[in-house]
Amino acid sequence: MAGQVQRQTGVALWRQIADRIRQAISAGAYDETGMVPPETVLALQFGVNRHTVRSAIAALAQEGIVRAVQGRGTLIERKERLNFPITKRTRFTAGIGEQAREMRGLLLSYSQEKAGPDVARGLKIRPGEPVIRMETVRKADGRPVSCATAWFPAGRFGGMPDAYKRTESITKAFAELGLSDYVRATTEITAVHADEADTAALELAPGAILLITKATNTDLEGVPVQYAISRFAADRVQFTIEN
């Protein structure tokens, strides 16, 4: 874990410290003790006061990464990341597989709208053509793992919202609408801090890190059927890219 944090970067000091500690936990830096170092040690290491360190620890506790134990200090909660493979046939339920006892897919909202430039490019349609937009959250064992904004050509998949509400699965919804198989054409992965909406949807602490995928799925003829931007909680999921 690196030393002192950077000031005047536009990112709060406590948020920088929380990110550093989160990364150190993921890297196994504290495996020997199973505890986060004391506030005084962290304050000296990062060059801040104990109040700033305490704010960072509180944020990590809210995320479920650490837990304060009276008389002992800050205990690291052992929560393994779910492994999510990105393959030719990327599927959330099949990808998580036996890693969770229960999985849910919740439809938060949907609408029909005109395709903007990015969506039109992803679906290979003209800007302004009608598309179905859906906002969803996926949960594993009751814990939010990802939220997504997905667009589908309205003429072909106008019934997608109702089908998804019934099945809680994009794959099963596609099948109900006559598409038995589809493949991943492109995937772009980036990382950002969660905004207010995603923080609430994924039940994260402010400033938590998200892994973002922008992806296009096509039918077996190569015609795009879905363009989606999915946000994954970085401390809950890791990606495996498979050929």
Secondary structure as the mmCIF struct_conf table of DSSP 4:
data_model
#
loop_
_struct_conf.conf_type_id
_struct_conf.id
_struct_conf.beg_label_comp_id
_struct_conf.beg_label_asym_id
_struct_conf.beg_label_seq_id
_struct_conf.end_label_comp_id
_struct_conf.end_label_asym_id
_struct_conf.end_label_seq_id
BEND BEND1 GLY A 3 GLN A 4
HELX_LH_PP_P HELX_LH_PP_P1 VAL A 5 GLN A 6
BEND BEND2 ARG A 7 VAL A 11
HELX_RH_AL_P HELX_RH_AL_P1 LEU A 13 SER A 26
TURN_TY1_P TURN_TY1_P1 ALA A 27 THR A 33
BEND BEND3 GLY A 34 GLY A 34
STRN STRN1 MET A 35 VAL A 36
HELX_LH_PP_P HELX_LH_PP_P2 PRO A 37 PRO A 38
HELX_RH_AL_P HELX_RH_AL_P2 GLU A 39 PHE A 46
TURN_TY1_P TURN_TY1_P2 GLY A 47 GLY A 47
BEND BEND4 VAL A 48 VAL A 48
HELX_RH_AL_P HELX_RH_AL_P3 ARG A 50 GLN A 62
TURN_TY1_P TURN_TY1_P3 GLU A 63 GLY A 64
BEND BEND5 ILE A 65 ILE A 65
STRN STRN2 VAL A 66 VAL A 69
TURN_TY1_P TURN_TY1_P4 GLN A 70 ARG A 72
STRN STRN3 GLY A 73 ILE A 76
HELX_LH_PP_P HELX_LH_PP_P3 GLU A 77 GLU A 77
HELX_LH_PP_P HELX_LH_PP_P4 GLU A 80 ARG A 81
STRN STRN4 LEU A 82 ILE A 86
TURN_TY1_P TURN_TY1_P5 LYS A 88 ARG A 89
HELX_RH_AL_P HELX_RH_AL_P4 PHE A 92 ILE A 96
HELX_RH_3T_P HELX_RH_3T_P1 GLY A 97 GLN A 99
BEND BEND6 ARG A 101 ARG A 101
STRN STRN5 MET A 103 LYS A 114
HELX_RH_AL_P HELX_RH_AL_P5 PRO A 117 LEU A 123
TURN_TY1_P TURN_TY1_P6 LYS A 124 LYS A 124
TURN_TY1_P TURN_TY1_P7 PRO A 127 GLY A 128
STRN STRN6 PRO A 130 ALA A 140
TURN_TY1_P TURN_TY1_P8 ASP A 141 GLY A 142
STRN STRN7 ARG A 143 PRO A 153
HELX_RH_AL_P HELX_RH_AL_P6 ALA A 154 PHE A 157
TURN_TY1_P TURN_TY1_P9 GLY A 158 GLY A 159
HELX_RH_AL_P HELX_RH_AL_P7 MET A 160 THR A 167
BEND BEND7 GLU A 168 GLU A 168
HELX_RH_AL_P HELX_RH_AL_P8 ILE A 170 GLU A 176
TURN_TY1_P TURN_TY1_P10 LEU A 177 GLY A 178
STRN STRN8 VAL A 183 HIS A 193
HELX_RH_AL_P HELX_RH_AL_P9 GLU A 196 ALA A 201
TURN_TY1_P TURN_TY1_P11 LEU A 202 GLU A 203
TURN_TY1_P TURN_TY1_P12 PRO A 206 GLY A 207
STRN STRN9 ILE A 209 THR A 218
TURN_TY1_P TURN_TY1_P13 LEU A 220 GLU A 221
BEND BEND8 GLY A 222 GLY A 222
STRN STRN10 PRO A 224 ALA A 233
TURN_TY1_P TURN_TY1_P14 ALA A 234 ARG A 236
STRN STRN11 VAL A 237 ILE A 241
#
